[in-house]
Amino acid sequence: MNYIHLTIEERTCIYQLWLSGVSIRQISKAVKRSPSTISRELKRNECGYRYKYLPHIAQKKYEKRRIKCHRPVKICPFIKKYIEDKLNQQWSPEQIAKRKNGQPENSPCFSTIYRWIHKKYLIRGEIWRLRRKGKFKRPAETRGRFNIGKTIKKRPKEVYKRHTLGHWEADTVESGRVNFQRKSKYCFVTLAERKSRLYLVKLLPDRTSENVTAAIIELLSQFPPELVKTITCDRGKEFAKYKDIEESLNCQMYFTDPYCAWQKGTNENSNGLLREYYPKGMDLSQTNDVEVLNVLTRLNNRPRKCINFKTPLEVINESYDALHLN
């Protein structure tokens, strides 16, 4: 049943009319309420004073009853600990709720987890622990671009469908700026596999083409040839030595159109996840390889909605095992 509770203004009006000797039915017409509502209000909120009904006391009684009218929240300590542990690992409530492997029974849906957080039942209501997004306007590229290499339009159509492993996207993540000057030359080279969303990161002292080329070869050399087929990147000068990568890894490199970051959206999205640990504006020289490896382990063991809440490591291991069985 849908109804609106009496307000303090309506209670004041009822009090004034009742004090003037107006009947209950006439009061109900004045405030546009049912006579039974007025009668119940006068009886349940009466007090021991001379006039037996005072609006401010009636409002306090209503507010006190209102607190107790909801069903009390009962959270299993085990479920609470499980959810808080995952929140501390930067899992979103939706990832926690829809994850199938290792989830305790009777786990709540993600909207319930959000509600528990806002009501301070979980993590003491510290909203800042939840993952956040922000907008950032990237400064214009000043190093120039090169117009050689194969355009993304020549990339095989099977890459778009994400049905096979071995198709990667590459990019770089730089240190923050102060007055349009980099805090340091340190940067990340990042690689994301399109099907499994496996994410690889390498910390470099600068963004020269020599260092970037060596880092990509080092990161992808650990995989068998069938897991490195194509690499898609933008036309930044750091990828100028793409032919060395193609020869070393026996793969093909393709380049996106200018100002079309969405053409390698898997890597861009993964870079956004990395920014949760290394916010924009941070000097990347303050981190180290051990810390980067710990962050990378967390990201690759975090379930993703786009792969049915499996982790990237699970997907690439399952797909690789199926490939060898066939």
C-alpha positions as a Markdown table, in Angstrom:
| # | Residue | x | y | z |
|---|---|---|---|---|
| 1 | Met | 0.0 | 0.0 | 0.0 |
| 2 | Asn | 1.3 | 3.4 | -1.0 |
| 3 | Tyr | 0.7 | 6.3 | 1.5 |
| 4 | Ile | 2.4 | 9.4 | 2.7 |
| 5 | His | 3.1 | 9.8 | 6.4 |
| 6 | Leu | 1.8 | 12.9 | 8.3 |
| 7 | Thr | 4.3 | 15.8 | 8.4 |
| 8 | Ile | 5.0 | 18.2 | 11.2 |
| 9 | Glu | 3.0 | 20.9 | 9.3 |
| 10 | Glu | -0.1 | 18.6 | 9.1 |
| 11 | Arg | 0.2 | 17.7 | 12.8 |
| 12 | Thr | 0.3 | 21.4 | 13.7 |
| 13 | Cys | -2.8 | 22.0 | 11.6 |
| 14 | Ile | -4.6 | 19.1 | 13.3 |
| 15 | Tyr | -3.6 | 20.5 | 16.7 |
| 16 | Gln | -5.0 | 24.0 | 16.0 |
| 17 | Leu | -8.3 | 22.6 | 14.6 |
| 18 | Trp | -8.7 | 20.1 | 17.5 |
| 19 | Leu | -7.9 | 22.8 | 20.0 |
| 20 | Ser | -10.7 | 25.0 | 18.4 |
| 21 | Gly | -13.3 | 22.2 | 18.9 |
| 22 | Val | -13.5 | 21.1 | 15.2 |
| 23 | Ser | -14.8 | 17.6 | 14.7 |
| 24 | Ile | -12.6 | 14.8 | 13.4 |
| 25 | Arg | -14.4 | 14.6 | 10.1 |
| 26 | Gln | -14.0 | 18.4 | 9.5 |
| 27 | Ile | -10.3 | 18.1 | 10.4 |
| 28 | Ser | -9.9 | 15.3 | 7.8 |
| 29 | Lys | -11.5 | 17.4 | 5.1 |
| 30 | Ala | -9.2 | 20.4 | 6.0 |
| 31 | Val | -6.0 | 18.4 | 5.8 |
| 32 | Lys | -7.3 | 16.0 | 3.1 |
| 33 | Arg | -6.8 | 12.9 | 5.1 |
| 34 | Ser | -9.0 | 10.0 | 6.1 |
| 35 | Pro | -11.0 | 10.4 | 9.4 |
| 36 | Ser | -9.5 | 7.2 | 10.6 |
| 37 | Thr | -6.0 | 8.7 | 10.1 |
| 38 | Ile | -6.9 | 11.7 | 12.2 |
| 39 | Ser | -8.5 | 9.6 | 14.9 |
| 40 | Arg | -5.5 | 7.2 | 15.1 |
| 41 | Glu | -3.1 | 10.1 | 15.2 |
| 42 | Leu | -4.8 | 11.7 | 18.2 |
| 43 | Lys | -5.0 | 8.4 | 20.1 |
| 44 | Arg | -1.6 | 7.0 | 19.5 |
| 45 | Asn | 0.3 | 10.2 | 20.1 |
| 46 | Glu | -1.6 | 11.6 | 23.1 |
| 47 | Cys | 0.5 | 12.9 | 26.0 |
| 48 | Gly | -0.1 | 13.7 | 29.6 |
| 49 | Tyr | -0.4 | 17.4 | 29.1 |
| 50 | Arg | -3.5 | 19.5 | 29.4 |
| 51 | Tyr | -4.5 | 19.3 | 25.8 |
| 52 | Lys | -3.4 | 15.7 | 25.5 |
| 53 | Tyr | -2.0 | 16.2 | 21.9 |
| 54 | Leu | 1.0 | 18.3 | 21.0 |
| 55 | Pro | 2.4 | 18.3 | 17.5 |
| 56 | His | 6.1 | 18.4 | 18.4 |
| 57 | Ile | 5.8 | 15.5 | 20.8 |
| 58 | Ala | 3.7 | 13.6 | 18.2 |
| 59 | Gln | 6.5 | 14.1 | 15.7 |
| 60 | Lys | 9.1 | 12.8 | 18.1 |
| 61 | Lys | 7.1 | 9.7 | 18.8 |
| 62 | Tyr | 6.6 | 9.1 | 15.1 |
| 63 | Glu | 10.3 | 9.4 | 14.4 |
| 64 | Lys | 11.1 | 7.0 | 17.2 |
| 65 | Arg | 8.6 | 4.4 | 15.9 |
| 66 | Arg | 9.9 | 4.9 | 12.4 |
| 67 | Ile | 13.4 | 3.7 | 13.3 |
| 68 | Lys | 12.1 | 0.5 | 14.7 |
| 69 | Cys | 9.6 | -0.3 | 11.9 |
| 70 | His | 12.2 | -1.7 | 9.5 |
| 71 | Arg | 13.4 | -5.3 | 9.6 |
| 72 | Pro | 16.8 | -5.3 | 11.4 |
| 73 | Val | 19.8 | -6.0 | 9.2 |
| 74 | Lys | 21.6 | -9.3 | 10.0 |
| 75 | Ile | 25.0 | -9.8 | 8.4 |
| 76 | Cys | 26.8 | -13.1 | 8.8 |
| 77 | Pro | 30.3 | -12.4 | 10.2 |
| 78 | Phe | 31.8 | -14.7 | 7.7 |
| 79 | Ile | 30.1 | -13.0 | 4.7 |
| 80 | Lys | 31.0 | -9.5 | 6.2 |
| 81 | Lys | 34.7 | -10.5 | 6.4 |
| 82 | Tyr | 34.6 | -12.0 | 2.9 |
| 83 | Ile | 33.1 | -8.8 | 1.4 |
| 84 | Glu | 35.4 | -6.4 | 3.3 |
| 85 | Asp | 38.5 | -8.5 | 2.2 |
| 86 | Lys | 37.5 | -8.2 | -1.4 |
| 87 | Leu | 36.7 | -4.5 | -1.1 |
| 88 | Asn | 40.2 | -4.0 | 0.4 |
| 89 | Gln | 41.6 | -5.7 | -2.8 |
| 90 | Gln | 39.8 | -3.1 | -4.9 |
| 91 | Trp | 37.0 | -5.4 | -6.1 |
| 92 | Ser | 33.8 | -3.7 | -7.0 |
| 93 | Pro | 30.6 | -4.8 | -5.2 |
| 94 | Glu | 29.3 | -6.2 | -8.6 |
| 95 | Gln | 32.4 | -8.3 | -9.0 |
| 96 | Ile | 32.1 | -9.6 | -5.4 |
| 97 | Ala | 28.4 | -10.5 | -5.8 |
| 98 | Lys | 28.6 | -12.1 | -9.3 |
| 99 | Arg | 31.8 | -14.0 | -8.7 |
| 100 | Lys | 31.0 | -17.7 | -8.7 |
| 101 | Asn | 34.2 | -19.4 | -7.6 |
| 102 | Gly | 34.9 | -19.2 | -3.9 |
| 103 | Gln | 31.8 | -17.2 | -3.0 |
| 104 | Pro | 30.1 | -18.1 | 0.3 |
| 105 | Glu | 26.5 | -19.2 | 0.3 |
| 106 | Asn | 23.7 | -16.6 | 0.8 |
| 107 | Ser | 25.9 | -13.8 | -0.5 |
| 108 | Pro | 23.9 | -10.6 | -1.1 |
| 109 | Cys | 23.5 | -8.9 | -4.5 |
| 110 | Phe | 25.7 | -5.9 | -5.3 |
| 111 | Ser | 23.0 | -3.4 | -4.7 |
| 112 | Thr | 22.7 | -4.7 | -1.1 |
| 113 | Ile | 26.5 | -4.4 | -0.7 |
| 114 | Tyr | 26.3 | -0.8 | -1.8 |
| 115 | Arg | 23.4 | -0.2 | 0.7 |
| 116 | Trp | 25.3 | -1.8 | 3.5 |
| 117 | Ile | 28.3 | 0.4 | 2.8 |
| 118 | His | 26.2 | 3.6 | 2.7 |
| 119 | Lys | 24.6 | 2.6 | 6.0 |
| 120 | Lys | 28.1 | 2.0 | 7.5 |
| 121 | Tyr | 27.5 | -1.7 | 8.1 |
| 122 | Leu | 30.6 | -2.5 | 5.9 |
| 123 | Ile | 34.1 | -0.9 | 6.0 |
| 124 | Arg | 32.6 | 1.7 | 8.4 |
| 125 | Gly | 31.0 | 3.4 | 5.4 |
| 126 | Glu | 34.3 | 4.6 | 4.0 |
| 127 | Ile | 33.1 | 5.3 | 0.4 |
| 128 | Trp | 36.6 | 6.4 | -0.6 |
| 129 | Arg | 37.6 | 2.7 | -0.6 |
| 130 | Leu | 35.4 | 2.0 | -3.6 |
| 131 | Arg | 36.9 | 2.2 | -7.1 |
| 132 | Arg | 36.5 | 5.6 | -8.7 |
| 133 | Lys | 36.8 | 7.1 | -12.2 |
| 134 | Gly | 37.9 | 10.5 | -13.2 |
| 135 | Lys | 38.3 | 12.6 | -16.4 |
| 136 | Phe | 41.6 | 13.8 | -17.7 |
| 137 | Lys | 42.5 | 15.9 | -20.6 |
| 138 | Arg | 45.7 | 14.7 | -22.1 |
| 139 | Pro | 48.2 | 17.3 | -23.3 |
| 140 | Ala | 49.0 | 17.4 | -27.0 |
| 141 | Glu | 51.8 | 15.2 | -28.3 |
| 142 | Thr | 54.9 | 17.2 | -29.0 |
| 143 | Arg | 57.3 | 14.5 | -30.2 |
| 144 | Gly | 55.6 | 14.0 | -33.5 |
| 145 | Arg | 54.1 | 10.9 | -35.1 |
| 146 | Phe | 55.2 | 8.5 | -37.8 |
| 147 | Asn | 53.0 | 7.5 | -40.6 |
| 148 | Ile | 54.6 | 4.2 | -41.4 |
| 149 | Gly | 53.5 | 0.7 | -40.5 |
| 150 | Lys | 50.3 | -1.2 | -41.1 |
| 151 | Thr | 47.0 | 0.6 | -40.3 |
| 152 | Ile | 44.5 | -1.1 | -38.1 |
| 153 | Lys | 42.1 | -1.4 | -41.1 |
| 154 | Lys | 44.4 | -4.2 | -42.4 |
| 155 | Arg | 44.2 | -6.1 | -39.1 |
| 156 | Pro | 42.5 | -9.6 | -39.5 |
| 157 | Lys | 38.8 | -9.6 | -38.7 |
| 158 | Glu | 39.1 | -12.4 | -36.2 |
| 159 | Val | 40.8 | -10.0 | -33.8 |
| 160 | Tyr | 37.6 | -8.0 | -33.4 |
| 161 | Lys | 35.6 | -11.1 | -32.3 |
| 162 | Arg | 37.9 | -12.0 | -29.4 |
| 163 | His | 37.5 | -15.7 | -30.1 |
| 164 | Thr | 41.2 | -16.6 | -30.1 |
| 165 | Leu | 44.2 | -15.8 | -27.9 |
| 166 | Gly | 47.3 | -14.0 | -28.9 |
| 167 | His | 46.1 | -10.6 | -29.9 |
| 168 | Trp | 47.6 | -7.8 | -27.8 |
| 169 | Glu | 47.2 | -4.1 | -27.4 |
| 170 | Ala | 50.2 | -1.9 | -26.3 |
| 171 | Asp | 50.5 | 1.6 | -24.8 |
| 172 | Thr | 52.6 | 3.6 | -22.4 |
| 173 | Val | 51.6 | 5.4 | -19.1 |
| 174 | Glu | 53.7 | 8.5 | -18.2 |
| 175 | Ser | 54.5 | 10.3 | -15.0 |
| 176 | Gly | 52.5 | 13.4 | -14.0 |
| 177 | Arg | 53.2 | 16.9 | -15.0 |
| 178 | Val | 53.9 | 20.2 | -13.1 |
| 179 | Asn | 53.5 | 23.3 | -15.2 |
| 180 | Phe | 53.4 | 21.1 | -18.3 |
| 181 | Gln | 56.7 | 19.5 | -17.4 |
| 182 | Arg | 57.1 | 15.9 | -16.5 |
| 183 | Lys | 58.0 | 15.1 | -12.9 |
| 184 | Ser | 60.3 | 12.4 | -14.2 |
| 185 | Lys | 60.9 | 10.5 | -17.4 |
| 186 | Tyr | 59.8 | 7.2 | -15.8 |
| 187 | Cys | 56.9 | 5.5 | -17.4 |
| 188 | Phe | 55.1 | 2.1 | -17.8 |
| 189 | Val | 54.9 | 0.0 | -20.9 |
| 190 | Thr | 51.5 | -1.9 | -20.8 |
| 191 | Leu | 50.2 | -4.8 | -22.7 |
| 192 | Ala | 46.6 | -6.2 | -22.6 |
| 193 | Glu | 45.5 | -9.5 | -24.3 |
| 194 | Arg | 42.1 | -8.9 | -26.0 |
| 195 | Lys | 40.3 | -12.2 | -25.1 |
| 196 | Ser | 41.5 | -12.9 | -21.6 |
| 197 | Arg | 42.2 | -9.3 | -20.6 |
| 198 | Leu | 45.6 | -10.5 | -19.2 |
| 199 | Tyr | 47.6 | -7.4 | -18.3 |
| 200 | Leu | 51.4 | -6.9 | -18.4 |
| 201 | Val | 53.3 | -3.9 | -17.1 |
| 202 | Lys | 57.0 | -3.0 | -17.2 |
| 203 | Leu | 58.5 | 0.1 | -15.4 |
| 204 | Leu | 61.0 | 2.0 | -17.6 |
| 205 | Pro | 63.4 | 4.9 | -16.9 |
| 206 | Asp | 62.2 | 6.7 | -20.0 |
| 207 | Arg | 60.0 | 6.4 | -23.1 |
| 208 | Thr | 62.5 | 6.0 | -25.8 |
| 209 | Ser | 61.8 | 3.6 | -28.6 |
| 210 | Glu | 64.8 | 1.5 | -27.6 |
| 211 | Asn | 63.6 | 0.9 | -24.1 |
| 212 | Val | 60.0 | 0.4 | -25.1 |
| 213 | Thr | 60.9 | -2.1 | -27.8 |
| 214 | Ala | 63.1 | -4.1 | -25.5 |
| 215 | Ala | 60.4 | -4.1 | -22.8 |
| 216 | Ile | 57.7 | -5.4 | -25.2 |
| 217 | Ile | 60.0 | -8.2 | -26.4 |
| 218 | Glu | 60.9 | -9.1 | -22.8 |
| 219 | Leu | 57.2 | -9.2 | -21.7 |
| 220 | Leu | 55.9 | -11.3 | -24.6 |
| 221 | Ser | 58.9 | -13.6 | -25.0 |
| 222 | Gln | 57.7 | -15.6 | -22.0 |
| 223 | Phe | 54.7 | -16.8 | -24.0 |
| 224 | Pro | 54.6 | -19.5 | -26.7 |
| 225 | Pro | 54.3 | -18.3 | -30.3 |
| 226 | Glu | 50.6 | -19.2 | -30.5 |
| 227 | Leu | 49.9 | -16.6 | -27.8 |
| 228 | Val | 51.6 | -13.7 | -29.6 |
| 229 | Lys | 50.0 | -13.1 | -33.0 |
| 230 | Thr | 49.3 | -9.4 | -33.3 |
| 231 | Ile | 50.0 | -6.2 | -31.4 |
| 232 | Thr | 48.0 | -3.1 | -31.8 |
| 233 | Cys | 49.3 | 0.3 | -30.6 |
| 234 | Asp | 49.0 | 4.0 | -31.4 |
| 235 | Arg | 51.4 | 6.0 | -33.6 |
| 236 | Gly | 53.6 | 7.4 | -30.8 |
| 237 | Lys | 57.3 | 7.7 | -31.5 |
| 238 | Glu | 58.1 | 5.1 | -28.8 |
| 239 | Phe | 56.8 | 2.4 | -31.2 |
| 240 | Ala | 59.0 | 3.5 | -34.1 |
| 241 | Lys | 61.1 | 0.3 | -34.0 |
| 242 | Tyr | 58.1 | -1.9 | -34.5 |
| 243 | Lys | 60.0 | -4.0 | -37.1 |
| 244 | Asp | 62.4 | -5.2 | -34.4 |
| 245 | Ile | 59.4 | -6.4 | -32.4 |
| 246 | Glu | 57.9 | -8.2 | -35.4 |
| 247 | Glu | 61.1 | -10.0 | -36.1 |
| 248 | Ser | 61.8 | -11.0 | -32.5 |
| 249 | Leu | 58.3 | -12.2 | -31.7 |
| 250 | Asn | 57.3 | -13.4 | -35.2 |
| 251 | Cys | 54.1 | -11.4 | -35.0 |
| 252 | Gln | 52.4 | -8.5 | -36.8 |
| 253 | Met | 52.0 | -4.9 | -35.5 |
| 254 | Tyr | 49.1 | -2.6 | -36.4 |
| 255 | Phe | 48.6 | 1.0 | -35.7 |
| 256 | Thr | 45.4 | 2.8 | -34.7 |
| 257 | Asp | 44.2 | 6.0 | -36.4 |
| 258 | Pro | 45.2 | 9.3 | -34.9 |
| 259 | Tyr | 43.0 | 10.4 | -31.9 |
| 260 | Cys | 41.2 | 7.1 | -31.9 |
| 261 | Ala | 42.1 | 5.6 | -28.5 |
| 262 | Trp | 38.9 | 3.5 | -28.5 |
| 263 | Gln | 40.5 | 1.3 | -31.2 |
| 264 | Lys | 42.6 | -0.2 | -28.5 |
| 265 | Gly | 40.0 | 0.1 | -25.7 |
| 266 | Thr | 41.0 | -3.1 | -23.9 |
| 267 | Asn | 44.4 | -1.5 | -23.1 |
| 268 | Glu | 42.9 | 1.9 | -22.3 |
| 269 | Asn | 40.5 | 0.3 | -19.8 |
| 270 | Ser | 43.3 | -1.7 | -18.2 |
| 271 | Asn | 45.4 | 1.5 | -17.8 |
| 272 | Gly | 42.4 | 3.0 | -16.0 |
| 273 | Leu | 42.5 | 0.1 | -13.5 |
| 274 | Leu | 46.3 | 0.6 | -13.1 |
| 275 | Arg | 45.6 | 4.3 | -12.3 |
| 276 | Glu | 43.7 | 3.2 | -9.2 |
| 277 | Tyr | 47.2 | 2.4 | -7.7 |
| 278 | Tyr | 49.2 | 5.0 | -9.6 |
| 279 | Pro | 46.9 | 8.1 | -9.9 |
| 280 | Lys | 47.4 | 10.6 | -12.7 |
| 281 | Gly | 49.9 | 13.2 | -11.6 |
| 282 | Met | 52.1 | 10.7 | -9.7 |
| 283 | Asp | 55.8 | 10.6 | -10.2 |
| 284 | Leu | 56.4 | 7.0 | -11.4 |
| 285 | Ser | 60.0 | 7.1 | -10.3 |
| 286 | Gln | 58.7 | 6.6 | -6.7 |
| 287 | Thr | 57.7 | 3.0 | -7.4 |
| 288 | Asn | 59.7 | -0.1 | -8.0 |
| 289 | Asp | 59.5 | -3.5 | -9.8 |
| 290 | Val | 58.3 | -5.4 | -6.7 |
| 291 | Glu | 55.4 | -3.0 | -6.1 |
| 292 | Val | 54.4 | -3.1 | -9.7 |
| 293 | Leu | 54.4 | -6.9 | -9.6 |
| 294 | Asn | 52.1 | -6.9 | -6.6 |
| 295 | Val | 49.7 | -4.6 | -8.3 |
| 296 | Leu | 49.8 | -6.7 | -11.5 |
| 297 | Thr | 49.0 | -9.8 | -9.5 |
| 298 | Arg | 46.0 | -8.1 | -8.0 |
| 299 | Leu | 44.7 | -6.9 | -11.3 |
| 300 | Asn | 45.1 | -10.3 | -13.1 |
| 301 | Asn | 43.4 | -12.1 | -10.2 |
| 302 | Arg | 40.4 | -9.7 | -10.1 |
| 303 | Pro | 37.2 | -11.0 | -11.8 |
| 304 | Arg | 35.9 | -9.0 | -14.8 |
| 305 | Lys | 32.3 | -8.6 | -15.8 |
| 306 | Cys | 33.2 | -8.7 | -19.5 |
| 307 | Ile | 34.5 | -12.3 | -19.1 |
| 308 | Asn | 31.6 | -13.6 | -16.9 |
| 309 | Phe | 33.3 | -12.6 | -13.7 |
| 310 | Lys | 36.3 | -14.9 | -14.3 |
| 311 | Thr | 39.8 | -13.6 | -13.7 |
| 312 | Pro | 42.2 | -13.0 | -16.7 |
| 313 | Leu | 44.5 | -15.7 | -15.4 |
| 314 | Glu | 41.7 | -18.2 | -15.4 |
| 315 | Val | 40.6 | -17.4 | -18.9 |
| 316 | Ile | 44.0 | -17.5 | -20.5 |
| 317 | Asn | 44.8 | -20.8 | -18.7 |
| 318 | Glu | 41.5 | -22.4 | -19.7 |
| 319 | Ser | 41.8 | -21.3 | -23.3 |
| 320 | Tyr | 45.4 | -22.4 | -23.5 |
| 321 | Asp | 44.7 | -25.8 | -22.1 |
| 322 | Ala | 41.7 | -26.2 | -24.5 |
| 323 | Leu | 44.0 | -25.2 | -27.4 |
| 324 | His | 46.5 | -27.9 | -26.5 |
| 325 | Leu | 43.8 | -30.6 | -26.0 |
| 326 | Asn | 42.5 | -30.0 | -29.4 |
